[in-house]
């Protein structure tokens, strides 16, 4: 979902306190919860052989003027007719990010049209979208040769293969929600985290990734966790999540420093707080901090709105039910209270959910309560009676 904040002039920071205040103000925005959106990414495969290494030239031809400059440097990157931009991830995964919507029917119509158009564009060049949260066919291979991804691969490579797998072989469904009024932020933040293990288990569909992590419910989440825990672990659930997240950001190592050269790999290790203190040969600006924040990958990421990142990309059409469920579960403070009560027994069981899914008894019991609560709240979303019926049956079928 495209952020709504306006671009401010780059600022410099006298100390870490100023940087933390900036992070908190940018990442946590308060107001009536009106908007939501989704971001969907897919692995892309050759129709004749899904295990074949993706041909970047064929992908570029399929996307045409919609291709991002990371794939085609002189591309105008025209959005789709709905206004949705296309982006490409390091391994050639294609992503759509919807403009913010105020109603689920509007969102469903936009995304359905976008997916139909993208599918047709790819099909003309013999390409198809993947139907899982991780590529089970191919070993991870980085397609995009740009400084950002080279620096990320360098940083993550020191910790093993999960980093390159996460970058090149995973695909997720992200649901974006407003934070809501300030008095509700703490509860909404806690609820969206407690829901994580339940939602992972309900919608996991990546049993392996590039031949690794066989028989996981969500090998995608396994790779994310193993990639770089400092930047991928869940954030703190506490009385002041904005301050806690701000401290986390400035204490996280910097892995990309942009500059005129072809290499953005830092000369030595330092955190953003240490950069403010003079660890690098130039002082950082708010633009640098914005970029640093884009390299944080927790399962729930604050971006002025709540970006929920813990869902595997589903098979065609399967994105509707989890999206509707999340919107319904945050449609009213009373429903959020129900979420907190229903998920208490499963809170923190992130890896158990990724490994065992609904085979974990505590998560399975919580999932039944969450689905029942969500179905009861679906009429708050503006969906038709028929749509509610279809989504309800699909959710019940997950149990």
C-alpha positions in Angstrom: 0.0 0.0 0.0 1.5 3.3 -1.0 2.5 5.5 1.9 0.5 8.7 2.2 3.1 10.9 4.0 4.6 13.7 2.0 8.3 13.8 1.3 10.2 16.1 3.7 13.5 17.8 3.1 16.4 15.6 4.3 17.4 16.4 7.9 20.5 15.7 9.9 20.5 14.3 13.5 22.4 15.8 16.4 22.1 12.6 18.3 20.3 9.2 18.5 17.4 10.8 20.3 16.6 12.9 17.3 16.8 9.9 15.0 14.5 7.9 17.3 12.0 10.7 17.4 12.1 10.7 13.6 11.5 7.0 13.3 8.6 7.1 15.8 6.9 10.0 13.9 7.3 8.4 10.5 6.4 4.8 11.3 3.5 5.3 13.7 0.7 7.6 12.4 -2.6 8.0 14.3 -6.1 8.7 13.1 -9.4 7.0 12.3 -8.8 3.5 10.7 -10.2 4.0 7.3 -7.7 2.7 4.7 -6.3 -0.7 3.9 -4.5 -2.3 1.0 -2.5 -5.4 -0.1 0.8 -6.1 -1.6 1.1 -9.4 -3.5 4.3 -10.9 -4.8 4.8 -14.1 -6.8 7.7 -16.2 -8.0 7.7 -16.3 -11.8 8.3 -19.5 -13.8 8.6 -20.6 -17.4 5.4 -22.3 -18.3 7.2 -25.2 -20.0 9.5 -25.9 -17.1 9.0 -24.3 -13.6 12.4 -25.4 -12.6 14.2 -23.5 -15.3 16.2 -20.4 -14.3 14.0 -17.4 -15.1 15.1 -15.5 -18.2 15.3 -11.9 -17.3 14.9 -10.7 -20.9 11.7 -12.7 -21.3 10.4 -11.2 -18.0 11.4 -7.7 -19.1 9.6 -8.2 -22.4 6.5 -9.4 -20.7 6.3 -6.4 -18.3 7.0 -3.9 -21.0 6.7 -0.3 -20.0 5.5 -1.5 -16.6 8.9 -2.9 -15.7 10.8 -1.2 -12.9 14.2 0.5 -13.5 15.9 -2.2 -11.5 15.0 -4.7 -14.3 15.0 -2.2 -17.3 17.1 0.8 -16.4 15.4 3.2 -18.8 11.9 2.0 -18.2 9.2 4.6 -17.5 7.6 2.1 -15.0 4.1 3.0 -16.0 1.5 1.8 -13.4 -1.2 -0.6 -14.3 -4.5 1.0 -15.3 -5.7 0.9 -11.7 -2.7 3.0 -10.6 -0.9 0.0 -9.2 2.9 0.0 -9.8 4.8 -3.2 -10.6 8.1 -4.0 -8.9 10.5 -6.9 -9.2 12.3 -8.5 -6.3 15.9 -9.8 -6.5 15.1 -13.3 -7.8 12.6 -12.0 -10.4 9.5 -12.2 -8.2 6.9 -9.8 -9.4 4.9 -7.6 -6.9 1.9 -5.4 -7.1 1.1 -2.8 -4.4 -2.4 -1.4 -4.5 -3.3 2.2 -3.8 -5.1 2.5 -0.4 -8.8 1.6 -0.5 -11.7 2.4 1.8 -13.8 -0.7 1.0 -13.1 -4.3 0.5 -15.3 -4.6 -2.6 -13.2 -1.8 -4.1 -9.9 -3.5 -3.1 -11.1 -6.9 -4.4 -12.1 -5.4 -7.8 -8.8 -3.6 -8.2 -6.6 -6.5 -7.3 -8.6 -9.0 -9.4 -8.2 -6.8 -12.4 -4.5 -6.2 -11.8 -3.8 -10.0 -11.4 -5.8 -10.8 -14.6 -3.8 -8.2 -16.6 -0.4 -9.3 -15.1 -1.3 -13.0 -15.8 -2.1 -12.2 -19.4 1.1 -10.1 -19.9 3.2 -13.0 -18.6 1.3 -15.7 -20.6 2.1 -13.9 -23.9 5.8 -14.6 -23.2 5.4 -18.1 -21.8 5.6 -17.2 -18.2 3.3 -18.0 -15.2 2.9 -16.9 -11.6 3.9 -19.2 -8.9 1.2 -20.5 -6.5 3.2 -20.8 -3.2 5.0 -18.7 -0.7 8.4 -20.2 -1.7 9.9 -21.5 -4.9 10.2 -25.3 -4.4 11.8 -25.9 -7.8 15.0 -23.7 -8.1 18.0 -22.9 -6.0 18.1 -19.2 -5.2 19.7 -17.1 -8.0 19.8 -13.3 -7.9 18.5 -11.7 -11.1 18.7 -8.0 -10.3 22.3 -6.8 -10.4 21.9 -3.6 -8.5 24.0 -2.2 -5.5 21.2 -2.6 -2.9 20.7 -6.3 -3.5 24.5 -7.0 -3.8 25.0 -5.4 -0.4 22.1 -7.3 1.1 23.4 -10.6 -0.2 26.9 -9.8 1.2 25.5 -9.0 4.6 23.1 -12.0 4.8 25.6 -14.4 3.3 27.8 -14.3 6.5 24.9 -16.0 8.3 24.2 -18.8 5.8 21.9 -19.5 2.9 18.6 -18.2 4.4 19.3 -14.7 3.3 19.7 -15.4 -0.4 16.7 -17.8 -0.2 14.6 -15.1 1.4 15.7 -12.5 -1.3 15.2 -14.7 -4.3 12.9 -17.6 -3.5 10.1 -16.3 -1.4 6.8 -14.5 -2.1 4.4 -13.1 0.4 1.0 -11.6 0.8 1.1 -8.3 2.8 -2.0 -6.8 4.2 -1.8 -3.1 5.2 -4.0 -1.5 7.9 -4.2 1.9 9.5 -2.9 2.2 13.1 -6.1 3.8 14.3 -6.6 6.4 17.0 -3.7 6.8 19.4 -5.7 5.3 22.3 -6.1 2.1 20.4 -2.6 1.7 19.0 -1.2 -0.4 21.8 -4.0 -3.0 21.5 -4.0 -3.1 17.7 -0.2 -3.5 17.8 -0.4 -6.3 20.3 -3.3 -8.0 18.5 -1.6 -8.0 15.1 1.4 -9.7 16.6 -0.5 -12.2 18.6 -2.4 -13.1 15.4 0.9 -13.9 13.6 1.3 -17.6 14.6 -2.4 -18.3 13.9 -2.4 -16.6 10.5 0.8 -18.3 9.5 -0.6 -21.7 10.4 -4.0 -21.1 8.7 -2.5 -20.0 5.4 1.0 -21.6 5.2 1.6 -23.2 1.8 5.4 -23.3 1.4 6.6 -26.8 2.5 10.1 -26.3 1.2 12.3 -23.6 -0.4 14.8 -24.4 -3.2 15.2 -27.9 -1.9 15.9 -26.8 1.7 13.7 -26.9 4.9 11.7 -29.8 3.7 8.3 -30.4 5.3 7.9 -27.1 7.0 4.4 -25.6 7.0 6.0 -22.2 6.0 9.5 -22.6 4.8 9.2 -18.9 3.7 8.9 -17.8 7.4 11.7 -20.2 8.3 14.0 -18.5 5.8 13.0 -15.1 7.0 13.8 -15.9 10.5 17.2 -17.4 9.6 18.1 -14.5 7.3 19.2 -11.9 9.8 17.4 -12.1 13.2 18.4 -8.6 14.2 16.2 -7.2 11.5 13.7 -10.0 10.9 12.5 -11.0 14.4 9.1 -9.7 15.7 9.1 -6.3 17.3 8.4 -5.7 20.9 4.8 -5.7 22.1 4.8 -3.1 25.0 3.2 0.0 26.3 5.2 2.2 23.9 5.8 0.3 20.6 6.8 3.4 18.7 9.7 4.1 21.1 10.7 0.5 21.2 10.8 0.2 17.4 12.7 3.4 17.1 15.4 2.1 19.5 15.5 -1.1 17.5 16.0 0.7 14.2 18.9 2.9 15.3 20.6 0.0 17.0 20.4 -2.2 13.9 23.6 -2.6 11.8 23.7 -0.6 8.6 24.1 -3.0 5.7 23.7 -0.6 2.8 25.3 2.8 2.3 24.3 4.5 -0.9 26.9 6.4 -2.9 28.2 7.1 -6.4 30.2 3.9 -6.6 28.9 0.6 -7.8 29.4 -0.9 -4.4 27.1 0.1 -1.5 28.7 -2.4 1.0 29.9 -0.5 4.1 33.6 -0.5 4.7 33.1 -1.7 8.3 30.3 -2.7 10.6 28.3 0.0 12.4 24.8 0.7 13.6 22.8 3.7 12.6 23.4 5.2 16.1 27.1 4.8 15.5 26.8 6.4 12.1 25.3 9.4 13.8 28.3 9.4 16.1 30.8 9.5 13.3 31.4 5.9 12.3 31.3 6.8 8.6 33.0 9.5 6.6 29.8 11.5 6.1 26.9 12.2 8.5 23.6 10.4 7.8 20.5 12.3 6.8 16.8 11.4 7.2 16.9 10.0 3.7 19.6 7.6 4.9 17.4 6.7 7.8 14.4 6.1 5.6 16.5 3.8 3.4 17.8 2.0 6.5 14.2 1.4 7.7 13.4 -0.1 4.3 15.9 -2.8 5.2 14.1 -3.8 8.3 12.0 -7.0 7.7 10.0 -7.9 10.8 6.8 -9.9 10.3 4.9 -6.7 11.2 6.5 -3.5 10.0 5.3 0.0 10.9 5.4 2.3 7.9 2.9 5.0 9.0 0.5 2.1 8.7 0.7 -1.5 9.8 2.3 -3.7 7.2 1.5 -7.3 8.0 4.2 -9.4 6.3 3.7 -12.9 7.8 1.5 -14.6 5.1 2.7 -16.9 2.3 1.5 -15.9 -1.2 -1.5 -18.3 -1.8 -2.7 -20.1 -4.9 -4.8 -18.0 -7.4 -7.7 -16.4 -5.6 -6.5 -17.5 -2.2 -5.5 -14.0 -1.2 -9.1 -12.8 -0.6 -10.0 -14.8 2.5 -6.9 -13.9 4.6 -7.2 -10.2 3.5 -10.9 -10.1 4.4 -10.2 -11.9 7.7 -7.6 -9.4 8.8 -9.7 -6.4 7.8 -12.7 -7.8 9.7 -10.6 -8.6 12.8 -9.5 -4.9 13.1 -12.9 -3.4 12.1 -13.8 -2.4 15.7 -12.1 -2.1 19.1 -14.5 -4.7 20.5 -13.3 -7.2 17.8 -9.7 -6.4 18.6 -10.4 -7.2 22.2 -11.7 -10.5 21.1 -8.6 -11.1 19.0 -6.4 -10.5 22.1 -8.4 -13.0 24.1 -8.6 -15.6 21.4 -4.9 -15.6 20.5 -3.4 -15.4 24.0 -2.6 -19.1 24.2 -0.7 -19.0 20.8 1.2 -15.7 21.4 4.9 -15.9 20.5 4.7 -19.3 18.8 6.1 -18.0 15.5 8.5 -20.8 14.8 6.1 -23.5 16.0 3.6 -22.1 13.5 6.1 -22.0 10.7 7.3 -25.6 11.5 4.0 -27.4 12.3 1.2 -25.1 11.2 -2.2 -26.2 12.6 -0.6 -29.5 13.9 0.4 -27.4 16.9 -2.6 -27.9 19.3 -2.4 -24.5 21.0 -2.3 -22.7 17.7 -5.1 -24.9 16.2 -7.4 -24.1 19.2 -6.7 -20.4 18.8 -7.3 -20.6 15.1 -10.8 -21.9 15.6 -11.7 -19.0 17.8 -10.1 -16.5 15.4 -12.0 -17.8 12.4 -15.3 -17.7 14.3 -14.6 -14.2 15.5 -13.6 -13.1 12.0 -16.7 -14.6 10.3 -18.9 -12.9 12.9 -17.2 -9.6 12.0 -17.3 -9.9 8.2 -20.6 -8.0 7.9 -18.7 -4.9 9.2 -16.5 -4.9 6.0 -19.1 -3.9 3.4 -19.0 -7.2 1.6 -22.2 -8.7 0.1 -24.0 -11.6 1.7 -22.8 -13.9 -1.1 -19.2 -12.8 -0.7 -19.4 -13.3 3.1 -20.7 -16.7 2.5 -17.9 -17.7 0.1 -15.2 -16.3 2.4 -16.7 -17.9 5.5 -16.8 -21.3 3.9 -13.2 -21.0 2.8 -12.1 -19.9 6.2 -13.9 -22.8 7.9 -12.3 -25.2 5.4 -8.9 -24.2 6.7 -9.6 -25.7 10.1 
